[in-house]
């Protein structure tokens, strides 16, 4: 018997307050580019249901929770710890501008 947990669909651009997250997804794996406060970080991680876990080069990691129209940072370590509580909404167009 196998247990298959369907990963949330998170592919695309997500916009937050002063931050953006562009996600490329392949099944349970994803990579993302996080732009926050002028810094760019590359992330690689896994999706299990609606839970996302990612690591950046070095010691930094971030945990996110997916909802139909939002991604919320639920935890982080290292340079990404300051993102805890940040929410992202799926972009309506091609950018996060006002």
matplotlib code that plots the C-alpha trace (Angstrom):
import matplotlib.pyplot as plt

x = [0.0, 1.2, 0.2, 0.1, -0.3, -1.4, 0.8, -0.8, -0.5, 1.8, 3.4, 3.5, 4.1, 3.1, 3.2, 3.6, 4.2, 7.6, 8.3, 7.7, 8.0, 8.2, 7.7, 8.4, 6.8, 7.4, 5.1, 6.2, 9.4, 9.7, 12.3, 11.6, 13.1, 12.4, 12.9, 12.6, 14.1, 16.3, 17.9, 17.3, 17.4, 17.1, 15.1, 14.6, 12.1, 9.3, 5.6, 3.5, -0.1, -0.4, 2.9, 6.0, 9.5, 12.5, 16.1, 18.3, 22.1, 23.7, 21.8, 18.5, 15.2, 11.5, 8.2, 5.0, 1.4, -0.6, -4.3, -6.2, -5.3, -2.4, 0.9, 1.8, 5.3, 4.8, 8.5, 12.0, 15.6, 18.8, 18.4, 14.8, 13.5, 12.4, 9.8, 7.7, 4.1, 4.6, 1.7, 1.8, -1.2, -1.2, -0.4, -3.3, -1.0, 2.7, 4.1, 3.6, 3.4, 0.6]
y = [0.0, 3.5, 6.8, 9.6, 13.1, 15.5, 18.6, 22.0, 23.9, 26.8, 27.4, 31.1, 34.5, 35.4, 39.0, 40.1, 43.4, 44.4, 40.9, 38.6, 34.8, 33.2, 29.5, 26.7, 23.4, 19.9, 17.5, 17.6, 19.5, 23.2, 26.0, 29.6, 33.0, 35.2, 38.9, 40.7, 44.1, 44.2, 40.8, 37.9, 34.3, 31.1, 28.3, 24.6, 22.5, 19.9, 20.1, 17.8, 18.6, 22.3, 22.4, 23.7, 23.4, 25.1, 25.7, 28.5, 28.2, 28.2, 27.6, 29.4, 27.6, 28.6, 26.8, 28.0, 27.0, 27.1, 28.2, 28.6, 32.2, 32.7, 31.4, 32.2, 31.9, 29.8, 29.4, 30.2, 30.1, 32.0, 34.9, 33.9, 33.9, 37.5, 36.4, 34.6, 35.8, 37.2, 36.4, 36.2, 36.5, 35.0, 37.7, 38.8, 39.6, 39.4, 41.5, 42.6, 46.3, 48.5]
z = [0.0, -0.9, 0.5, -2.0, -0.6, -3.4, -3.4, -3.4, -6.7, -6.0, -9.3, -10.3, -8.9, -5.3, -4.0, -0.4, 1.4, 0.1, -1.2, -4.1, -4.5, -8.0, -7.7, -10.3, -9.3, -10.5, -8.5, -4.9, -5.6, -6.1, -6.6, -5.9, -6.1, -3.1, -3.4, -0.1, 1.0, -2.1, -1.4, -3.8, -2.4, -4.3, -2.5, -3.2, -1.3, -1.1, -0.9, 1.3, 0.9, 1.7, 3.7, 1.9, 3.3, 1.6, 2.1, 0.9, 0.4, 3.8, 7.0, 6.1, 5.8, 5.5, 6.1, 4.3, 4.4, 1.2, 0.9, -2.3, -2.7, -0.2, 1.0, 4.6, 6.2, 9.3, 10.3, 9.3, 10.4, 9.7, 7.3, 6.6, 10.2, 9.8, 7.2, 9.8, 9.5, 6.0, 3.6, -0.1, -2.5, -6.0, -8.6, -10.8, -13.6, -14.5, -11.7, -8.1, -8.8, -7.5]

ax = plt.figure().add_subplot(projection="3d")
ax.plot(x, y, z, "-o")
ax.set_aspect("equal")
plt.show()
